[in-house]
Amino acid sequence: MTFFLDNNLSPILAEGLRAFGEDVRHLREVFPPDTPDKVWLPEIGQRGWYLVTHDKRIPRKALELQALLQAEVGAFVFTHRRKLTRWEWVELVVRRWAEIASWADRLERPFVVGIPERGALRRLR
């Protein structure tokens, strides 16, 4: 199971997760850094990868949501509003990673799951 972090998350998070044996790619490792969503979304959908992002607009913006669903992508969206420090990001991702992997394993694509800072993950689409 491969997870794909977009530019809303640090490439260092992808490196750290790989160091612990997770199959994680960052957008900048696979595509040029300024590649539009409409280009890489279908590609990761075809590869069967799961998107992990902090782009909270996805569930609310019709065009972005439509592109994600058409690409057959399973997406996990961090939904908190406050600005996190680098270490708070590391803590949040590590604390939530087992849940993300579990949801990815059991949900049929396409889907969008919200990841709050605290509380249960929730299917948004």
The first five atom37 places (N, CA, C, CB, O) and aatype in JSON, in Angstrom:
{
  "aatype": [12, 16, 13, 13, 10, 3, 2, 2, 10, 15, 14, 9, 10, 0, 6, 7, 10, 1, 0, 13, 7, 6, 3, 19, 1, 8, 10, 1, 6, 19, 13, 14, 14, 3, 16, 14, 3, 11, 19, 17, 10, 14, 6, 9, 7, 5, 1, 7, 17, 18, 10, 19, 16, 8, 3, 11, 1, 9, 14, 1, 11, 0, 10, 6, 10, 5, 0, 10, 10, 5, 0, 6, 19, 7, 0, 13, 19, 13, 16, 8, 1, 1, 11, 10, 16, 1, 17, 6, 17, 19, 6, 10, 19, 19, 1, 1, 17, 0, 6, 9, 0, 15, 17, 0, 3, 1, 10, 6, 1, 14, 13, 19, 19, 7, 9, 14, 6, 1, 7, 0, 10, 1, 1, 10, 1],
  "atom_mask": [
    [1, 1, 1, 1, 1],
    [1, 1, 1, 1, 1],
    [1, 1, 1, 1, 1],
    [1, 1, 1, 1, 1],
    [1, 1, 1, 1, 1],
    [1, 1, 1, 1, 1],
    [1, 1, 1, 1, 1],
    [1, 1, 1, 1, 1],
    [1, 1, 1, 1, 1],
    [1, 1, 1, 1, 1],
    [1, 1, 1, 1, 1],
    [1, 1, 1, 1, 1],
    [1, 1, 1, 1, 1],
    [1, 1, 1, 1, 1],
    [1, 1, 1, 1, 1],
    [1, 1, 1, 0, 1],
    [1, 1, 1, 1, 1],
    [1, 1, 1, 1, 1],
    [1, 1, 1, 1, 1],
    [1, 1, 1, 1, 1],
    [1, 1, 1, 0, 1],
    [1, 1, 1, 1, 1],
    [1, 1, 1, 1, 1],
    [1, 1, 1, 1, 1],
    [1, 1, 1, 1, 1],
    [1, 1, 1, 1, 1],
    [1, 1, 1, 1, 1],
    [1, 1, 1, 1, 1],
    [1, 1, 1, 1, 1],
    [1, 1, 1, 1, 1],
    [1, 1, 1, 1, 1],
    [1, 1, 1, 1, 1],
    [1, 1, 1, 1, 1],
    [1, 1, 1, 1, 1],
    [1, 1, 1, 1, 1],
    [1, 1, 1, 1, 1],
    [1, 1, 1, 1, 1],
    [1, 1, 1, 1, 1],
    [1, 1, 1, 1, 1],
    [1, 1, 1, 1, 1],
    [1, 1, 1, 1, 1],
    [1, 1, 1, 1, 1],
    [1, 1, 1, 1, 1],
    [1, 1, 1, 1, 1],
    [1, 1, 1, 0, 1],
    [1, 1, 1, 1, 1],
    [1, 1, 1, 1, 1],
    [1, 1, 1, 0, 1],
    [1, 1, 1, 1, 1],
    [1, 1, 1, 1, 1],
    [1, 1, 1, 1, 1],
    [1, 1, 1, 1, 1],
    [1, 1, 1, 1, 1],
    [1, 1, 1, 1, 1],
    [1, 1, 1, 1, 1],
    [1, 1, 1, 1, 1],
    [1, 1, 1, 1, 1],
    [1, 1, 1, 1, 1],
    [1, 1, 1, 1, 1],
    [1, 1, 1, 1, 1],
    [1, 1, 1, 1, 1],
    [1, 1, 1, 1, 1],
    [1, 1, 1, 1, 1],
    [1, 1, 1, 1, 1],
    [1, 1, 1, 1, 1],
    [1, 1, 1, 1, 1],
    [1, 1, 1, 1, 1],
    [1, 1, 1, 1, 1],
    [1, 1, 1, 1, 1],
    [1, 1, 1, 1, 1],
    [1, 1, 1, 1, 1],
    [1, 1, 1, 1, 1],
    [1, 1, 1, 1, 1],
    [1, 1, 1, 0, 1],
    [1, 1, 1, 1, 1],
    [1, 1, 1, 1, 1],
    [1, 1, 1, 1, 1],
    [1, 1, 1, 1, 1],
    [1, 1, 1, 1, 1],
    [1, 1, 1, 1, 1],
    [1, 1, 1, 1, 1],
    [1, 1, 1, 1, 1],
    [1, 1, 1, 1, 1],
    [1, 1, 1, 1, 1],
    [1, 1, 1, 1, 1],
    [1, 1, 1, 1, 1],
    [1, 1, 1, 1, 1],
    [1, 1, 1, 1, 1],
    [1, 1, 1, 1, 1],
    [1, 1, 1, 1, 1],
    [1, 1, 1, 1, 1],
    [1, 1, 1, 1, 1],
    [1, 1, 1, 1, 1],
    [1, 1, 1, 1, 1],
    [1, 1, 1, 1, 1],
    [1, 1, 1, 1, 1],
    [1, 1, 1, 1, 1],
    [1, 1, 1, 1, 1],
    [1, 1, 1, 1, 1],
    [1, 1, 1, 1, 1],
    [1, 1, 1, 1, 1],
    [1, 1, 1, 1, 1],
    [1, 1, 1, 1, 1],
    [1, 1, 1, 1, 1],
    [1, 1, 1, 1, 1],
    [1, 1, 1, 1, 1],
    [1, 1, 1, 1, 1],
    [1, 1, 1, 1, 1],
    [1, 1, 1, 1, 1],
    [1, 1, 1, 1, 1],
    [1, 1, 1, 1, 1],
    [1, 1, 1, 1, 1],
    [1, 1, 1, 1, 1],
    [1, 1, 1, 0, 1],
    [1, 1, 1, 1, 1],
    [1, 1, 1, 1, 1],
    [1, 1, 1, 1, 1],
    [1, 1, 1, 1, 1],
    [1, 1, 1, 0, 1],
    [1, 1, 1, 1, 1],
    [1, 1, 1, 1, 1],
    [1, 1, 1, 1, 1],
    [1, 1, 1, 1, 1],
    [1, 1, 1, 1, 1],
    [1, 1, 1, 1, 1]
  ],
  "atom_positions": [
    [[0.85, -1.17, 0.0], [0.0, 0.0, 0.0], [0.91, 1.24, 0.0], [-0.97, -0.01, 1.23], [1.73, 1.42, 0.9]],
    [[0.74, 2.08, -1.02], [1.57, 3.27, -1.16], [0.75, 4.51, -0.83], [2.14, 3.37, -2.59], [-0.38, 4.67, -1.27]],
    [[1.36, 5.39, -0.03], [0.74, 6.67, 0.32], [1.51, 7.78, -0.37], [0.72, 6.88, 1.87], [2.74, 7.73, -0.49]],
    [[0.77, 8.79, -0.83], [1.33, 9.91, -1.6], [1.02, 11.2, -0.86], [0.75, 9.94, -3.05], [-0.15, 11.54, -0.67]],
    [[2.06, 11.91, -0.44], [1.9, 13.2, 0.22], [2.06, 14.31, -0.8], [2.93, 13.37, 1.38], [3.03, 14.32, -1.56]],
    [[1.11, 15.23, -0.83], [1.21, 16.34, -1.78], [2.0, 17.49, -1.17], [-0.19, 16.81, -2.21], [2.55, 17.37, -0.08]],
    [[2.04, 18.61, -1.89], [2.84, 19.75, -1.44], [2.3, 20.45, -0.2], [2.94, 20.73, -2.55], [2.95, 21.35, 0.32]],
    [[1.13, 20.07, 0.27], [0.61, 20.63, 1.52], [1.28, 20.01, 2.74], [-0.9, 20.42, 1.59], [1.09, 20.49, 3.86]],
    [[2.05, 18.97, 2.53], [2.81, 18.32, 3.6], [4.28, 18.28, 3.23], [2.27, 16.88, 3.87], [4.64, 18.28, 2.05]],
    [[5.12, 18.24, 4.22], [6.56, 18.3, 4.0], [7.11, 16.99, 3.42], [7.27, 18.61, 5.31], [6.7, 15.9, 3.82]],
    [[8.05, 17.11, 2.48], [8.72, 15.91, 1.98], [9.5, 15.2, 3.08], [9.66, 16.27, 0.83], [9.77, 14.0, 2.98]],
    [[9.87, 15.92, 4.12], [10.59, 15.31, 5.24], [9.7, 14.3, 5.97], [11.06, 16.4, 6.23], [10.2, 13.3, 6.48]],
    [[8.38, 14.55, 6.01], [7.46, 13.56, 6.61], [7.51, 12.26, 5.82], [6.01, 14.12, 6.64], [7.52, 11.17, 6.41]],
    [[7.54, 12.36, 4.5], [7.62, 11.15, 3.67], [8.92, 10.4, 3.95], [7.52, 11.5, 2.17], [8.93, 9.17, 4.08]],
    [[10.02, 11.13, 4.04], [11.31, 10.5, 4.34], [11.28, 9.79, 5.69], [12.43, 11.55, 4.32], [11.75, 8.66, 5.82]],
    [[10.72, 10.46, 6.68], [10.66, 9.88, 8.02], [9.82, 8.62, 8.06], [0.0, 0.0, 0.0], [10.2, 7.63, 8.69]],
    [[8.67, 8.64, 7.39], [7.82, 7.45, 7.36], [8.5, 6.3, 6.63], [6.48, 7.78, 6.68], [8.39, 5.15, 7.04]],
    [[9.21, 6.6, 5.55], [9.97, 5.56, 4.85], [11.05, 4.97, 5.74], [10.6, 6.12, 3.57], [11.33, 3.77, 5.68]],
    [[11.66, 5.81, 6.57], [12.71, 5.33, 7.48], [12.15, 4.29, 8.46], [13.33, 6.5, 8.26], [12.9, 3.46, 8.98]],
    [[10.84, 4.34, 8.69], [10.2, 3.37, 9.57], [9.51, 2.26, 8.78], [9.18, 4.06, 10.46], [8.7, 1.51, 9.32]],
    [[9.85, 2.15, 7.48], [9.37, 1.02, 6.68], [8.07, 1.24, 5.95], [0.0, 0.0, 0.0], [7.54, 0.29, 5.36]],
    [[7.53, 2.46, 5.96], [6.28, 2.72, 5.26], [6.56, 3.04, 3.8], [5.51, 3.88, 5.94], [7.59, 3.61, 3.46]],
    [[5.62, 2.67, 2.93], [5.73, 2.94, 1.5], [5.08, 4.3, 1.24], [5.07, 1.8, 0.65], [3.86, 4.38, 1.04]],
    [[5.88, 5.35, 1.23], [5.38, 6.71, 1.12], [6.21, 7.46, 0.08], [5.44, 7.45, 2.49], [7.43, 7.36, 0.05]],
    [[5.51, 8.2, -0.77], [6.16, 9.05, -1.77], [5.66, 10.48, -1.56], [5.85, 8.56, -3.23], [4.54, 10.71, -1.11]],
    [[6.52, 11.42, -1.89], [6.1, 12.82, -1.87], [5.99, 13.29, -3.32], [7.12, 13.72, -1.07], [6.71, 12.82, -4.19]],
    [[5.08, 14.22, -3.56], [4.86, 14.74, -4.9], [6.17, 15.12, -5.58], [3.94, 15.95, -4.85], [6.37, 14.82, -6.76]],
    [[7.07, 15.78, -4.85], [8.32, 16.27, -5.44], [9.29, 15.15, -5.83], [9.01, 17.2, -4.48], [10.25, 15.38, -6.56]],
    [[9.03, 13.93, -5.35], [9.86, 12.79, -5.72], [9.38, 12.14, -7.01], [9.87, 11.75, -4.59], [10.12, 11.41, -7.67]],
    [[8.12, 12.41, -7.37], [7.51, 11.72, -8.5], [7.21, 12.67, -9.66], [6.24, 11.04, -8.05], [7.27, 12.26, -10.82]],
    [[6.9, 13.92, -9.35], [6.52, 14.92, -10.35], [7.31, 16.21, -10.1], [4.99, 15.18, -10.3], [7.87, 16.4, -9.02]],
    [[7.35, 17.09, -11.09], [7.91, 18.41, -10.82], [7.09, 19.1, -9.71], [7.93, 19.29, -12.12], [5.88, 18.88, -9.62]],
    [[7.73, 19.93, -8.87], [7.05, 20.5, -7.7], [5.8, 21.3, -8.01], [7.99, 21.37, -6.99], [4.91, 21.39, -7.16]],
    [[5.71, 21.89, -9.2], [4.56, 22.74, -9.52], [3.51, 22.02, -10.38], [5.03, 23.98, -10.24], [2.68, 22.67, -11.0]],
    [[3.56, 20.7, -10.4], [2.59, 19.92, -11.19], [1.18, 20.15, -10.65], [2.95, 18.41, -11.17], [0.95, 19.97, -9.45]],
    [[0.24, 20.53, -11.52], [-1.14, 20.76, -11.05], [-1.81, 19.46, -10.6], [-1.96, 21.4, -12.16], [-1.49, 18.38, -11.08]],
    [[-2.75, 19.6, -9.68], [-3.51, 18.45, -9.17], [-4.14, 17.65, -10.3], [-4.6, 18.92, -8.2], [-4.14, 16.42, -10.26]],
    [[-4.66, 18.34, -11.31], [-5.36, 17.65, -12.4], [-4.44, 16.72, -13.18], [-5.98, 18.66, -13.35], [-4.91, 15.84, -13.9]],
    [[-3.12, 16.9, -13.04], [-2.15, 16.02, -13.71], [-1.8, 14.83, -12.82], [-0.88, 16.81, -14.07], [-1.84, 13.69, -13.28]],
    [[-1.46, 15.08, -11.54], [-0.99, 13.98, -10.71], [-2.12, 13.15, -10.09], [-0.11, 14.51, -9.63], [-1.9, 11.98, -9.77]],
    [[-3.31, 13.73, -9.9], [-4.41, 12.94, -9.31], [-4.75, 11.7, -10.14], [-5.66, 13.81, -9.16], [-4.8, 10.61, -9.57]],
    [[-4.98, 11.82, -11.45], [-5.26, 10.6, -12.23], [-4.11, 9.59, -12.19], [-5.57, 10.96, -13.67], [-4.33, 8.38, -12.19]],
    [[-2.9, 10.09, -12.16], [-1.73, 9.21, -12.14], [-1.67, 8.39, -10.85], [-0.43, 10.03, -12.31], [-1.44, 7.18, -10.88]],
    [[-1.88, 9.05, -9.71], [-1.83, 8.27, -8.46], [-3.03, 7.35, -8.35], [-1.76, 9.21, -7.24], [-2.95, 6.28, -7.74]],
    [[-4.17, 7.76, -8.94], [-5.33, 6.88, -8.97], [-5.05, 5.61, -9.76], [0.0, 0.0, 0.0], [-5.4, 4.51, -9.33]],
    [[-4.4, 5.76, -10.92], [-4.05, 4.6, -11.75], [-3.07, 3.68, -11.04], [-3.45, 5.06, -13.09], [-3.11, 2.46, -11.2]],
    [[-2.18, 4.27, -10.25], [-1.2, 3.47, -9.52], [-1.79, 2.84, -8.25], [-0.01, 4.33, -9.15], [-1.15, 1.99, -7.63]],
    [[-3.0, 3.25, -7.88], [-3.63, 2.7, -6.68], [-3.08, 3.29, -5.39], [0.0, 0.0, 0.0], [-3.21, 2.68, -4.32]],
    [[-2.46, 4.47, -5.46], [-1.89, 5.1, -4.29], [-2.95, 5.88, -3.52], [-0.75, 6.03, -4.69], [-3.97, 6.27, -4.08]],
    [[-2.7, 6.08, -2.24], [-3.59, 6.84, -1.37], [-3.01, 8.22, -1.13], [-3.82, 6.1, -0.02], [-1.82, 8.36, -0.83]],
    [[-3.84, 9.23, -1.27], [-3.42, 10.61, -1.05], [-3.52, 10.97, 0.43], [-4.27, 11.57, -1.89], [-4.5, 10.64, 1.09]],
    [[-2.49, 11.64, 0.94], [-2.52, 12.22, 2.29], [-2.19, 13.7, 2.1], [-1.49, 11.49, 3.28], [-1.16, 14.05, 1.52]],
    [[-3.08, 14.57, 2.6], [-2.95, 16.0, 2.36], [-3.47, 16.82, 3.53], [-3.69, 16.38, 1.09], [-4.14, 16.31, 4.42]],
    [[-3.14, 18.08, 3.5], [-3.71, 19.05, 4.43], [-4.56, 20.07, 3.66], [-2.59, 19.78, 5.25], [-4.89, 21.13, 4.18]],
    [[-4.91, 19.74, 2.42], [-5.73, 20.61, 1.59], [-7.19, 20.44, 2.0], [-5.53, 20.29, 0.07], [-7.91, 19.61, 1.45]],
    [[-7.6, 21.24, 2.97], [-8.95, 21.12, 3.52], [-10.03, 21.53, 2.53], [-9.07, 21.97, 4.76], [-11.22, 21.3, 2.78]],
    [[-9.65, 22.13, 1.41], [-10.64, 22.55, 0.41], [-11.23, 21.39, -0.37], [-10.0, 23.53, -0.56], [-12.32, 21.5, -0.92]],
    [[-10.53, 20.28, -0.43], [-10.96, 19.16, -1.27], [-12.41, 18.76, -1.01], [-10.05, 17.96, -1.03], [-13.18, 18.68, -1.96]],
    [[-12.82, 18.5, 0.23], [-14.21, 18.07, 0.42], [-15.25, 19.16, 0.1], [-14.4, 17.6, 1.84], [-16.41, 18.85, -0.15]],
    [[-14.83, 20.43, 0.1], [-15.78, 21.53, -0.09], [-15.78, 22.12, -1.5], [-15.5, 22.61, 0.89], [-16.75, 22.77, -1.89]],
    [[-14.73, 21.92, -2.25], [-14.64, 22.51, -3.6], [-15.05, 21.45, -4.62], [-13.2, 23.03, -3.89], [-14.41, 20.41, -4.75]],
    [[-16.11, 21.75, -5.34], [-16.7, 20.77, -6.25], [-15.72, 20.26, -7.3], [-17.89, 21.38, -6.94], [-15.66, 19.06, -7.55]],
    [[-14.94, 21.14, -7.91], [-14.03, 20.7, -8.97], [-12.91, 19.82, -8.42], [-13.42, 21.91, -9.67], [-12.56, 18.81, -9.05]],
    [[-12.35, 20.17, -7.27], [-11.28, 19.36, -6.69], [-11.83, 18.0, -6.26], [-10.64, 20.08, -5.49], [-11.19, 16.97, -6.48]],
    [[-13.0, 18.0, -5.64], [-13.6, 16.74, -5.21], [-13.94, 15.87, -6.41], [-14.87, 17.01, -4.37], [-13.7, 14.66, -6.39]],
    [[-14.5, 16.47, -7.45], [-14.85, 15.72, -8.65], [-13.6, 15.09, -9.29], [-15.55, 16.63, -9.66], [-13.64, 13.93, -9.71]],
    [[-12.51, 15.84, -9.35], [-11.26, 15.31, -9.92], [-10.76, 14.13, -9.1], [-10.19, 16.42, -9.98], [-10.31, 13.13, -9.67]],
    [[-10.82, 14.24, -7.8], [-10.35, 13.17, -6.92], [-11.21, 11.92, -7.1], [-10.38, 13.63, -5.44], [-10.69, 10.81, -7.22]],
    [[-12.53, 12.1, -7.12], [-13.43, 10.95, -7.26], [-13.29, 10.31, -8.64], [-14.88, 11.38, -7.01], [-13.31, 9.08, -8.75]],
    [[-13.16, 11.12, -9.69], [-12.98, 10.57, -11.04], [-11.68, 9.79, -11.17], [-13.01, 11.7, -12.08], [-11.59, 8.83, -11.93]],
    [[-10.67, 10.21, -10.42], [-9.38, 9.53, -10.47], [-9.37, 8.26, -9.62], [-8.27, 10.48, -10.01], [-8.36, 7.55, -9.57]],
    [[-10.5, 7.99, -8.93], [-10.6, 6.78, -8.09], [-9.56, 6.77, -6.98], [-10.44, 5.52, -8.96], [-8.97, 5.73, -6.68]],
    [[-9.34, 7.92, -6.36], [-8.34, 8.06, -5.32], [-8.98, 7.92, -3.95], [-7.62, 9.42, -5.43], [-10.1, 8.39, -3.72]],
    [[-8.28, 7.28, -3.05], [-8.64, 7.27, -1.64], [-7.83, 8.37, -0.98], [0.0, 0.0, 0.0], [-6.6, 8.36, -1.05]],
    [[-8.5, 9.33, -0.35], [-7.8, 10.51, 0.18], [-8.01, 10.66, 1.68], [-8.26, 11.77, -0.54], [-9.1, 10.44, 2.2]],
    [[-6.94, 11.04, 2.35], [-6.96, 11.36, 3.77], [-6.57, 12.82, 3.92], [-5.99, 10.42, 4.58], [-5.51, 13.25, 3.46]],
    [[-7.44, 13.59, 4.57], [-7.26, 15.03, 4.68], [-7.15, 15.44, 6.14], [-8.42, 15.79, 3.99], [-8.09, 15.22, 6.91]],
    [[-6.02, 16.02, 6.52], [-5.9, 16.59, 7.87], [-6.78, 17.83, 7.92], [-4.41, 16.94, 8.23], [-6.65, 18.72, 7.08]],
    [[-7.68, 17.9, 8.89], [-8.72, 18.93, 8.89], [-8.57, 19.99, 9.97], [-10.04, 18.29, 9.03], [-9.42, 20.87, 10.08]],
    [[-7.52, 19.93, 10.77], [-7.37, 20.92, 11.85], [-7.14, 22.31, 11.27], [-6.21, 20.52, 12.79], [-6.68, 22.45, 10.13]],
    [[-7.46, 23.31, 12.06], [-7.35, 24.69, 11.58], [-6.11, 25.42, 12.08], [-8.56, 25.46, 11.99], [-5.6, 26.32, 11.41]],
    [[-5.62, 25.03, 13.23], [-4.5, 25.79, 13.79], [-3.2, 25.43, 13.08], [-4.37, 25.54, 15.3], [-3.03, 24.32, 12.57]],
    [[-2.29, 26.38, 13.07], [-0.97, 26.18, 12.44], [-0.12, 25.34, 13.39], [-0.27, 27.56, 12.12], [0.05, 25.67, 14.56]],
    [[0.41, 24.25, 12.86], [1.23, 23.34, 13.67], [2.71, 23.61, 13.45], [0.9, 21.89, 13.33], [3.14, 23.99, 12.36]],
    [[3.47, 23.41, 14.5], [4.92, 23.46, 14.38], [5.39, 22.18, 13.67], [5.61, 23.62, 15.78], [4.62, 21.24, 13.5]],
    [[6.63, 22.18, 13.28], [7.2, 20.99, 12.64], [7.04, 19.76, 13.52], [8.69, 21.21, 12.31], [6.65, 18.71, 13.03]],
    [[7.34, 19.87, 14.81], [7.26, 18.73, 15.73], [5.82, 18.32, 15.98], [7.95, 19.06, 17.04], [5.54, 17.13, 16.18]],
    [[4.9, 19.26, 16.0], [3.49, 18.91, 16.15], [3.0, 18.11, 14.94], [2.63, 20.17, 16.34], [2.19, 17.2, 15.08]],
    [[3.5, 18.46, 13.74], [3.16, 17.68, 12.56], [3.68, 16.25, 12.68], [3.74, 18.34, 11.31], [2.96, 15.3, 12.39]],
    [[4.92, 16.12, 13.1], [5.5, 14.78, 13.26], [4.66, 13.97, 14.24], [6.98, 14.87, 13.74], [4.3, 12.83, 13.96]],
    [[4.35, 14.56, 15.38], [3.55, 13.86, 16.39], [2.18, 13.47, 15.84], [3.37, 14.74, 17.63], [1.75, 12.33, 16.03]],
    [[1.51, 14.39, 15.16], [0.18, 14.11, 14.63], [0.21, 12.98, 13.6], [-0.42, 15.37, 14.01], [-0.6, 12.06, 13.66]],
    [[1.13, 13.05, 12.67], [1.2, 12.03, 11.62], [1.52, 10.66, 12.22], [2.26, 12.41, 10.57], [0.89, 9.67, 11.87]],
    [[2.48, 10.61, 13.12], [2.84, 9.33, 13.74], [1.68, 8.78, 14.57], [4.1, 9.5, 14.64], [1.39, 7.59, 14.53]],
    [[1.03, 9.64, 15.3], [-0.1, 9.21, 16.16], [-1.26, 8.68, 15.33], [-0.58, 10.37, 17.03], [-1.96, 7.77, 15.77]],
    [[-1.47, 9.22, 14.14], [-2.61, 8.85, 13.31], [-2.3, 7.81, 12.24], [-3.16, 10.08, 12.64], [-3.21, 7.3, 11.59]],
    [[-1.02, 7.47, 12.04], [-0.65, 6.65, 10.9], [-1.3, 5.27, 10.9], [0.83, 6.49, 10.87], [-1.76, 4.81, 9.85]],
    [[-1.36, 4.61, 12.02], [-1.98, 3.27, 12.06], [-3.46, 3.34, 11.67], [-1.83, 2.65, 13.47], [-3.96, 2.44, 11.0]],
    [[-4.14, 4.39, 12.1], [-5.55, 4.56, 11.72], [-5.69, 4.8, 10.22], [-6.18, 5.73, 12.51], [-6.57, 4.24, 9.57]],
    [[-4.82, 5.64, 9.68], [-4.86, 5.92, 8.24], [-4.68, 4.62, 7.46], [-3.76, 6.96, 7.85], [-5.45, 4.33, 6.55]],
    [[-3.67, 3.85, 7.81], [-3.41, 2.58, 7.12], [-4.58, 1.61, 7.26], [-2.13, 1.93, 7.66], [-4.93, 0.93, 6.3]],
    [[-5.18, 1.56, 8.43], [-6.31, 0.67, 8.66], [-7.51, 1.07, 7.8], [-6.7, 0.68, 10.13], [-8.15, 0.21, 7.19]],
    [[-7.81, 2.36, 7.75], [-8.93, 2.83, 6.92], [-8.64, 2.56, 5.44], [-9.17, 4.34, 7.14], [-9.53, 2.13, 4.71]],
    [[-7.41, 2.8, 5.0], [-7.05, 2.56, 3.59], [-7.24, 1.09, 3.25], [-5.6, 2.99, 3.32], [-7.66, 0.76, 2.14]],
    [[-6.92, 0.22, 4.17], [-7.01, -1.22, 3.95], [-8.45, -1.7, 3.8], [-6.34, -1.95, 5.08], [-8.71, -2.68, 3.1]],
    [[-9.39, -1.02, 4.45], [-10.75, -1.54, 4.45], [-11.76, -0.76, 3.61], [-11.24, -1.6, 5.83], [-12.86, -1.26, 3.36]],
    [[-11.42, 0.46, 3.16], [-12.37, 1.24, 2.36], [-12.15, 1.02, 0.88], [-12.24, 2.72, 2.69], [-11.03, 0.84, 0.41]],
    [[-13.25, 1.03, 0.14], [-13.18, 0.94, -1.31], [-13.07, 2.34, -1.88], [-14.41, 0.19, -1.88], [-13.8, 3.25, -1.47]],
    [[-12.17, 2.51, -2.83], [-11.99, 3.82, -3.46], [-13.08, 4.09, -4.48], [-10.62, 3.91, -4.14], [-13.65, 3.15, -5.04]],
    [[-13.39, 5.34, -4.7], [-12.82, 6.57, -4.14], [-13.47, 6.91, -2.8], [-12.98, 7.73, -5.11], [-14.6, 6.52, -2.52]],
    [[-12.73, 7.65, -1.99], [-13.25, 8.14, -0.71], [-12.42, 9.32, -0.24], [-13.24, 7.02, 0.36], [-11.31, 9.56, -0.72]],
    [[-12.99, 10.06, 0.71], [-12.28, 11.14, 1.38], [-12.54, 10.96, 2.87], [-12.73, 12.56, 0.87], [-13.69, 10.93, 3.3]],
    [[-11.47, 10.85, 3.64], [-11.57, 10.69, 5.1], [-10.89, 11.89, 5.75], [-10.9, 9.34, 5.58], [-9.76, 12.25, 5.42]],
    [[-11.6, 12.5, 6.69], [-11.05, 13.63, 7.43], [-10.31, 13.16, 8.66], [0.0, 0.0, 0.0], [-10.75, 12.25, 9.36]],
    [[-9.16, 13.79, 8.92], [-8.34, 13.45, 10.07], [-8.24, 14.68, 10.97], [-6.91, 12.95, 9.63], [-7.47, 15.59, 10.69]],
    [[-9.02, 14.72, 12.05], [-8.92, 15.85, 12.96], [-7.68, 15.71, 13.85], [-10.19, 15.98, 13.82], [-7.1, 14.64, 13.96]],
    [[-7.31, 16.8, 14.47], [-6.18, 16.75, 15.39], [-6.5, 15.83, 16.57], [-5.81, 18.17, 15.9], [-5.65, 15.07, 17.04]],
    [[-7.74, 15.91, 17.03], [-8.22, 15.04, 18.11], [-9.56, 14.45, 17.68], [-8.36, 15.83, 19.46], [-10.28, 15.04, 16.88]],
    [[-9.89, 13.3, 18.22], [-11.17, 12.69, 17.9], [-11.02, 11.67, 16.77], [0.0, 0.0, 0.0], [-9.93, 11.43, 16.26]],
    [[-12.16, 11.09, 16.41], [-12.19, 10.0, 15.45], [-12.04, 10.48, 14.02], [-13.47, 9.21, 15.59], [-12.49, 11.57, 13.67]],
    [[-11.4, 9.65, 13.18], [-11.4, 9.9, 11.75], [-12.85, 9.79, 11.28], [-10.46, 8.91, 10.99], [-13.65, 9.07, 11.87]],
    [[-13.16, 10.52, 10.2], [-14.54, 10.55, 9.74], [-14.57, 10.56, 8.22], [-15.28, 11.78, 10.31], [-13.85, 11.32, 7.57]],
    [[-15.41, 9.71, 7.67], [-15.56, 9.68, 6.2], [-16.34, 10.92, 5.78], [-16.29, 8.37, 5.72], [-17.44, 11.17, 6.27]],
    [[-15.74, 11.68, 4.87], [-16.38, 12.9, 4.36], [-17.08, 12.66, 3.03], [-15.35, 14.0, 4.21], [-18.04, 13.36, 2.7]],
    [[-16.59, 11.68, 2.27], [-17.19, 11.29, 0.98], [-16.95, 9.82, 0.75], [-16.62, 12.13, -0.2], [-17.37, 9.27, -0.27]]
  ]
}
